[in-house]
């Protein structure tokens, strides 16, 4: 048996690395194709996917002296506009009622003790 040379070890390592890289590429490509074709079989988007209320707060709206009360006023206007997107359960045609935009549904934040989508201030006791 002849001793392994550095060239032989390097060549073997390169072949193994190439095969591992090819395997990883094939797995990732397969997952991407499965995801792409899976997305094609999804139902069409609904109104709550396509609409967004105007007036969302952005960092450029922040001016000197802008405080929590100002932010809460912006938030109130935004949530009032968001109420226009609310749906009745009979408009869903078989879609589950856990969607956030179904009035009185299980995902409607107005049905909870506290609307956790709204800003609130925690003060020490």
Backbone bond lengths (Angstrom), bond angles and torsions (degrees), N, CA, C in turn:
res aa  C-N    CA-C-N  psi(-1)  N-CA   C-N-CA  omega(-1)  CA-C   N-CA-C  phi
1 X - - - 1.444 - - 1.528 108.06 -
2 X 1.305 116.22 128.79 1.455 119.70 -178.02 1.523 110.81 -88.07
3 X 1.271 119.26 149.57 1.469 121.37 178.84 1.530 110.23 -70.20
4 X 1.300 114.41 144.80 1.470 120.09 179.94 1.521 109.27 -72.93
5 X 1.267 113.78 133.68 1.453 118.10 179.47 1.524 109.43 -92.11
6 X 1.294 115.52 163.61 1.463 121.41 178.89 1.522 110.20 -62.14
7 X 1.326 116.08 -36.28 1.462 120.31 179.57 1.530 110.48 -65.02
8 X 1.298 117.64 -40.81 1.468 121.95 179.95 1.534 110.74 -66.35
9 X 1.316 117.03 -42.51 1.462 121.48 179.45 1.523 110.37 -65.80
10 X 1.329 116.94 -42.65 1.464 120.83 179.04 1.518 110.90 -63.57
11 X 1.334 116.30 -42.31 1.470 120.44 179.37 1.525 110.86 -64.11
12 X 1.312 117.85 -42.85 1.461 121.80 179.01 1.528 110.69 -64.21
13 X 1.324 117.21 -41.81 1.468 120.81 179.00 1.520 110.81 -64.52
14 X 1.338 117.42 -38.37 1.460 120.74 178.68 1.527 111.02 -65.97
15 X 1.310 117.34 -39.88 1.475 121.17 178.71 1.526 110.06 -65.12
16 X 1.330 116.94 -44.94 1.469 120.67 178.72 1.525 110.44 -62.53
17 X 1.325 117.41 -44.11 1.466 120.90 179.63 1.522 110.89 -62.81
18 X 1.318 117.76 -40.45 1.467 121.19 178.77 1.521 110.75 -64.89
19 X 1.306 117.74 -40.84 1.471 120.80 179.46 1.530 111.16 -67.67
20 X 1.330 117.39 -40.00 1.465 120.58 177.79 1.525 110.22 -65.05
21 X 1.338 117.34 -44.28 1.468 120.87 178.86 1.522 110.87 -62.68
22 X 1.321 117.36 -40.69 1.468 121.07 177.46 1.524 110.38 -63.48
23 X 1.308 117.18 -42.76 1.461 120.73 178.56 1.520 112.08 -62.59
24 X 1.315 116.73 -43.79 1.463 120.71 178.54 1.520 109.92 -63.36
25 X 1.340 117.06 -43.68 1.459 120.62 178.47 1.521 110.91 -59.51
26 X 1.325 117.45 -44.11 1.465 120.36 -179.04 1.530 111.94 -65.32
27 X 1.320 117.37 -38.71 1.464 120.65 178.62 1.529 110.09 -65.88
28 X 1.330 117.76 -46.47 1.463 121.19 179.89 1.528 110.88 -64.02
29 X 1.328 117.49 -42.98 1.465 120.92 178.95 1.526 110.67 -62.51
30 X 1.315 117.30 -40.98 1.463 120.90 178.30 1.522 110.98 -63.85
31 X 1.330 117.61 -44.04 1.461 120.79 178.71 1.528 111.36 -62.88
32 X 1.319 117.10 -40.65 1.461 120.15 178.05 1.524 111.62 -64.68
33 X 1.315 117.58 -40.98 1.465 120.45 178.08 1.523 111.55 -66.02
34 X 1.316 117.07 -41.24 1.473 120.25 177.83 1.526 109.91 -62.49
35 X 1.320 117.33 -43.65 1.465 120.63 179.17 1.523 110.87 -65.06
36 X 1.329 117.64 -40.91 1.469 120.63 -178.72 1.523 111.08 -65.30
37 X 1.326 117.09 -44.76 1.462 118.90 179.88 1.518 111.47 -73.81
38 X 1.325 117.31 -27.77 1.462 120.16 175.11 1.510 111.40 -66.97
39 X 1.331 117.01 -38.28 1.462 120.89 178.06 1.515 112.01 -66.06
40 X 1.315 117.68 -30.29 1.466 120.63 -179.94 1.527 111.24 -68.97
41 X 1.321 116.98 -23.23 1.463 119.30 -178.41 1.529 112.58 -92.77
42 X 1.324 117.13 2.44 1.463 120.84 179.69 1.529 109.92 -73.42
43 X 1.334 117.29 153.12 1.464 119.04 177.49 1.526 111.29 -68.22
44 X 1.318 115.92 163.24 1.460 120.79 178.72 1.520 109.87 -61.86
45 X 1.333 115.23 153.38 1.459 119.52 178.51 1.522 109.97 -69.60
46 X 1.309 115.73 153.47 1.459 122.29 -179.58 1.517 109.21 -104.79
47 X 1.320 115.61 177.81 1.458 120.21 -176.12 1.523 112.00 -60.59
48 X 1.319 119.11 -35.52 1.459 121.05 -177.34 1.530 111.33 -73.11
49 X 1.325 117.94 -14.80 1.458 120.68 174.12 1.524 111.95 -83.86
50 X 1.304 117.47 -26.76 1.458 121.88 -168.87 1.523 113.86 -102.35
51 X 1.306 118.93 -15.05 1.457 121.23 -174.37 1.525 110.83 -108.62
52 X 1.310 114.56 148.92 1.461 120.66 174.97 1.522 107.69 -143.52
53 X 1.308 116.91 135.68 1.466 118.50 179.65 1.526 111.15 -68.42
54 X 1.315 114.84 146.35 1.471 119.98 178.24 1.527 109.26 -79.54
55 X 1.295 116.91 156.30 1.454 120.86 173.96 1.510 115.20 92.46
56 X 1.315 118.34 17.03 1.455 119.79 178.16 1.528 110.15 -63.86
57 X 1.321 116.29 141.33 1.454 121.74 -176.91 1.521 109.88 -69.02
58 X 1.299 115.95 134.69 1.458 122.36 177.43 1.536 108.35 -128.31
59 X 1.301 116.68 160.47 1.468 120.99 -178.21 1.526 111.21 -60.22
60 X 1.331 117.27 -31.33 1.471 119.07 -179.57 1.526 111.75 -68.92
61 X 1.347 117.61 -15.83 1.458 121.20 177.09 1.525 112.21 -79.31
62 X 1.309 116.18 -13.09 1.463 121.80 -177.66 1.525 109.74 -75.09
63 X 1.307 115.60 118.54 1.458 121.60 -179.75 1.522 108.59 -118.96
64 X 1.325 117.43 163.17 1.464 119.47 176.96 1.531 110.35 -58.03
65 X 1.305 116.93 135.17 1.458 121.65 179.95 1.514 113.67 86.96
66 X 1.346 118.02 0.43 1.464 121.78 179.15 1.519 108.17 -73.05
67 X 1.322 116.50 119.21 1.460 120.47 -175.35 1.522 112.51 -116.71
68 X 1.317 114.64 -173.34 1.460 120.63 -178.58 1.522 110.88 -62.47
69 X 1.325 118.49 -40.50 1.463 120.47 179.97 1.530 111.29 -63.20
70 X 1.329 117.21 -36.60 1.465 120.80 176.17 1.528 110.56 -65.59
71 X 1.332 115.83 -42.94 1.457 120.09 178.82 1.526 110.89 -63.52
72 X 1.328 116.86 -41.46 1.462 120.02 179.54 1.531 111.15 -64.17
73 X 1.337 117.57 -33.69 1.470 120.63 176.36 1.526 110.65 -66.03
74 X 1.335 116.77 -41.91 1.468 120.71 176.66 1.524 109.62 -63.38
75 X 1.333 115.75 -42.49 1.461 120.63 179.57 1.526 111.22 -63.27
76 X 1.334 117.92 -40.96 1.467 121.22 177.93 1.524 111.24 -59.84
77 X 1.329 116.71 -44.31 1.469 120.11 178.17 1.526 110.97 -63.64
78 X 1.325 116.73 -40.75 1.454 120.94 -179.30 1.530 111.21 -65.61
79 X 1.317 117.37 -43.77 1.457 119.78 -179.69 1.521 111.66 -71.42
80 X 1.329 118.42 -29.41 1.465 120.29 173.65 1.528 109.90 -65.34
81 X 1.329 117.17 -40.06 1.464 120.70 176.48 1.520 110.52 -68.09
82 X 1.311 117.43 -33.97 1.457 121.67 179.77 1.527 111.22 -66.22
83 X 1.318 117.52 -31.31 1.464 120.67 178.65 1.518 112.09 -61.32
84 X 1.328 117.47 -25.01 1.466 120.42 178.18 1.523 111.62 -67.87
85 X 1.328 118.23 -19.45 1.458 121.95 -179.80 1.531 112.74 -88.80
86 X 1.331 117.33 -6.57 1.459 120.26 -176.73 1.526 110.59 -65.89
87 X 1.329 116.39 142.69 1.453 123.18 -178.50 1.516 110.14 -112.82
88 X 1.316 116.42 156.83 1.454 121.46 169.66 1.521 108.04 -88.71
89 X 1.323 116.70 154.41 1.461 120.35 -177.71 1.522 111.94 -60.77
90 X 1.336 118.44 -30.74 1.462 120.15 -178.70 1.530 112.61 -72.41
91 X 1.333 119.01 -12.03 1.461 122.73 178.24 1.527 112.36 -84.48
92 X 1.322 118.12 -3.21 1.463 120.80 -171.61 1.520 114.13 -87.27
93 X 1.299 118.43 -21.84 1.471 122.92 -178.86 1.523 112.55 46.88
94 X 1.319 116.68 59.18 1.454 121.86 174.22 1.515 115.80 91.70
95 X 1.316 118.90 -5.56 1.458 121.38 178.05 1.529 108.67 -74.84
96 X 1.324 118.53 140.81 1.467 120.44 -179.52 1.531 112.38 -58.08
97 X 1.333 116.57 151.56 1.466 122.33 -176.50 1.529 112.74 -86.96
98 X 1.310 119.29 13.99 1.463 120.56 -179.31 1.518 112.29 -88.43
99 X 1.310 117.96 4.94 1.452 122.33 179.73 1.527 109.26 -71.38
100 X 1.298 117.43 143.10 1.458 122.89 -177.87 1.521 111.80 -62.55
101 X 1.321 118.92 -26.15 1.462 122.62 -173.65 1.519 113.84 -95.67
102 X 1.334 119.22 18.75 1.461 122.38 176.83 1.526 108.06 -102.71
103 X 1.322 116.14 118.15 1.465 121.08 -179.20 1.524 109.66 -60.88
104 X 1.331 116.41 122.90 1.451 121.94 178.98 1.509 114.34 77.81
105 X 1.316 118.38 0.67 1.461 121.54 179.84 1.519 111.56 -74.40
106 X 1.310 116.35 174.33 1.465 120.42 -178.13 1.517 112.87 -68.02
107 X 1.328 118.66 -19.16 1.457 121.79 178.69 1.521 113.18 -97.61
108 X 1.325 117.61 -2.10 1.467 121.23 -178.69 1.522 109.09 -73.36
109 X 1.340 118.81 117.06 1.462 120.47 -177.64 1.521 113.72 -64.37
110 X 1.324 117.75 -19.32 1.469 120.31 179.25 1.527 111.77 -70.45
111 X 1.334 117.54 -14.28 1.466 120.18 -179.81 1.531 112.47 -86.96
112 X 1.318 118.24 -6.67 1.464 121.93 -179.02 1.524 110.24 -92.82
113 X 1.320 116.47 162.19 1.468 120.92 177.21 1.523 110.91 -60.43
114 X 1.304 117.03 -39.32 1.463 122.62 177.14 1.522 107.24 -129.93
115 X 1.328 115.53 135.95 1.458 120.33 175.21 1.527 107.66 -81.61
116 X 1.326 116.30 100.66 1.453 121.09 -174.72 1.529 111.95 -74.35
117 X 1.319 118.01 -2.77 1.453 121.06 173.92 1.525 111.61 -84.21
118 X 1.311 117.37 -9.28 1.473 122.08 -177.17 1.534 109.22 -99.12
119 X 1.321 114.16 154.34 1.458 121.19 178.26 1.533 109.03 -75.46
120 X 1.319 116.16 139.22 1.452 120.19 175.09 1.519 108.03 -143.35
121 X 1.300 114.76 159.71 1.457 120.34 -177.44 1.520 108.91 -110.10
122 X 1.301 116.36 130.18 1.452 121.18 176.77 1.522 107.36 -101.56
123 X 1.324 116.31 124.51 1.456 120.79 179.57 1.519 109.33 -116.49
124 X 1.304 117.56 145.66 1.465 119.77 179.57 1.518 110.46 -67.64
125 X 1.342 115.62 151.19 1.458 121.74 -179.40 1.498 113.29 -72.53
